[in-house]
Amino acid sequence: MAEAWFYHLVGKRLEDVLPGLIERSLERGWRVVVQAGSEERRDALDAHLWTYAEESFLPHGTRRDGDPSRQPVYLTAEGDNPNGAAVRFLVDRAEPPDLAVYERAVYIFDGGDPEALQDARRRWRDAKAAGLDVTYWQQDDRGRWVKKA
């Protein structure tokens, strides 16, 4: 059964947490698709993943880079999965495609944005209704993820 994990950001930005979550997915041997809410946001995440840490980077690409099947992490603003990803990250209220082909869908939302909270609640209900195994994670005051439901 596919899983849907919801990550509630409190005190940290998407750019602060996304690289670590992607790294954990790659460590599991999963290919990753990150779906942003717009092409501009996709491009900003593309630049960020090359420079987020001096000692490392995340190998990734977009449609511009060609041959997406070779990308362990593919960034998009659409519902495509050209690299055969097992996990799909949905950020900035991106509209999810059919999630049945994924082992895990990961929704990351800003707890300080009322519209993002409302959208996450709707997506939670939709995931439950679709029979997905749902889990809710929230950051504690030290920025660590704590499973809440």
Protein Blocks (a to p, Z undefined) as FASTA:
>chain_A
ZZddddddehiafklmmmmmmmmmmmnopacddddfbfklmmmmmmmmmmmpfkbccddd
dfknopkllpmbdcdfbfbdfkopabdcdeehiacddfklpmbdcddddfklmklmmmmm
mmmmmmmmnopacddddddfkopacdfZZ
